[in-house]
Amino acid sequence: MLYVLISALEVMDREASPLGMTINWANTKLQDLGDMDGANQTQHTTVLGNHVEVMESFTYLGCLTHCSGSSEPEIKRRANIHVVREAMFSLDQNIWRSSNSR
């Protein structure tokens, strides 16, 4: 599956060039969905001589997308956000708004 993404980037670069547009290779990352168990996951690849990082997961529009296709990493991430939110609420109620802090 990774070779399809590499080919797509090569076509995009070739088609964008006549329009004066270029790909920012430093910010370009790929996600390989072909290896679902995470084993043998490549960490980087080369596209047109440019180093491109291959990511296991990334956040897009506020949601975590994992190469396994599972929603479990997103559920764990949101549970952690909920724990942090509760801790900050507790601090707000017990410390920052107490009469001792004034």
N, C-alpha and C positions, 0 to 999 in steps of 0.2 A: 504494500500500500504506500510505503514511503516514496517509491520511485514515481508514483503518480503525482504526488505533491511536488516533487523536485521538477518533474516535467512541466507542471502547471506554472511554477515560478519562472522557469526558463522562458516559457511562452509569454508570460506577463511582462518579463523584462524586455523581450524582443519587441513586443507590440507597443510598450510604453515609450521606448526609446525615441521613435520618430516624433512623438508628441512632446518631447523635452522632459519627460517624467522619468524618475529613477527610483529604484527600490532602495530603501534604507536598510542595508544588510545587517547593520548593528542591532536593529530592533526587530528583525525578522526571525520568527521562531516557528517551528513545525510541531505537530502532534501526530505521532504514528499510532493509528488505531489498529494496525495489523497484528500486533503482539499483545494479546489481551491479558496474559498472566504477568506481564512486566519483566519476564526473563529475556535475556539477550537484547534488552532495550539499548539502542545506540544513544549516545549522549550528544553527538553532533554529526553533521554531514557537510558536504561541500556542494554548493550550487554555483555554477559559473565561476569557480575559483574563490567564492566567498564562503566563509565559515558561517553555518547556520545551526543554532542549537535546536535539539529535538527535546521537547518537553513531555513529561508524563502527565502533567495537569496544568491548567491555567484558569484564570477567572475571566469570564466574559459576561458583560452586562450584570455583574453582581453574583453570578452563579459559577461554581467550580465545575469545570468539565474535566473528567478523568479519562485516560486512555482505555480503561476497562469498560467504559460505558455505564458503569454502576453509579447509582446516586448515593451510595454509602459515604464516600469522602465528603460530599456536599452536606449530608445530614450531620456528620461529625463536626464539620466546620461551623455550621449554624448552631449546633449545641454548644460549642465553645463560645460563640458570640453571645449566646443567651446567658451563659455563666458569667462572662465579663460584664454584661449589662446589669445583672443582678448585683454583682459586687460594687459596681459604680453607684447604683441606686442606694445600696446600703451605706456607702461612704457619704453620699449626698445627704441622706437622712440623719445619720448618726454623728458625723464629724463636721462637715462643712456648714451645716445649718444649725449647729448646736450653739448655745450661749457662750461656750468656752472659746470658740474661735474668734470672737469679736474683741 
